[in-house]
């Protein structure tokens, strides 16, 4: 019972610790770091899609109604619109990438912490159950604790590799949009 | 009550459906009760359903603002599923969207004073995580058969290392529901306790007289800041849960690393 309570307390304090250090980092990270805008940032592709869709619709609707313009005039206008859209997409893309990165600083730290602790808990839990079943206390617990530790390290390296791989990938994706 | 930061997590029965089993004495058997936590889960589900039904009732080619907002929610989750689990993962879009909206709206309800935050209960988040893992395991075996077990044997590993790596991979896989649920639960619980502790300082300091009232300004500022932060944590955690769900579903669809 007391072990249980100590474990829960330890877990809670780890949660607190991670959330606080991440929060601290977030506050000092710069003016564009705030959460509400981050969320808005990730929603922006949707907004942009909706907007450009609407734009195309009105454009095709307008065409037959308007008096015929000379083709050079419309193509020039088309080129200008395309240029403006590209510039906007590029600006949005770079903003999105940085915002997405900032948004995950908090999530990243918490994720890594939870991943590590969870693997150790699961490993030790399996070891404890094996000990109970086979009466080999404490050897299975010790071995599975070590394996859990290894799994925790594996989890952390995997998450970090994933997050590192995500950043340039998301940049490219934004540019392709 | 005002100064007890844990009191907000107390669960009480609103009404009971009756008791199953037991010998009739107090505390025996399983009592099915509709608690305040269940009330807010029902409220959340009703809110999401009403929002989506009302905003898509009059569908236009050029959407109005309400329709646009639900289209944005759709696009947001759909892009997330597509980028993490591929277009094949879109068959799980209803699951991911439901999870995202449920956690998101539930967290947002938790930010309203006197409302219960059901995501701060580990049993709720663990049930959600186990739902995801059950879908992953069942679908993985149904779709890939025994090939799904390749997930635990990384490609290109020499034969003599496999017995060491496989248990580690299995533990790593089993730790997923724990980390998924503990992250959400820990964030919401810790955030709400912090909020309550800081705003509790305001009350206790202000009762000390003029000096205390001046001193109470500091925790009040902190309280406002943490409230804003909690809104962000609420959205980020719903987002993280949905992203990880789609990543785990990706493992079920494409089991080789």
Interface residues (C-beta under 8 A of the other chain):
Chain A: X11 X12 X15 X16 X19 X23 X34 X35 X36 X38 X39 X42 X43 X45 X46 X47 X49 X50 X54 X57 X58 X103 X106 X107 X110 X111 X114 X115 X117 X118 X119 X121 X122 X123 X126 X144 X147 X148 X150 X151 X152 X154 X155 X158 X173
Chain B: X61 X62 X63 X68 X71 X72 X75 X76 X79 X83 X167 X168 X169 X171 X172 X174 X175 X176 X178 X179 X182 X183 X186 X187 X189 X190 X191 X194 X228 X229 X231 X232 X233 X235 X236 X237 X239 X240
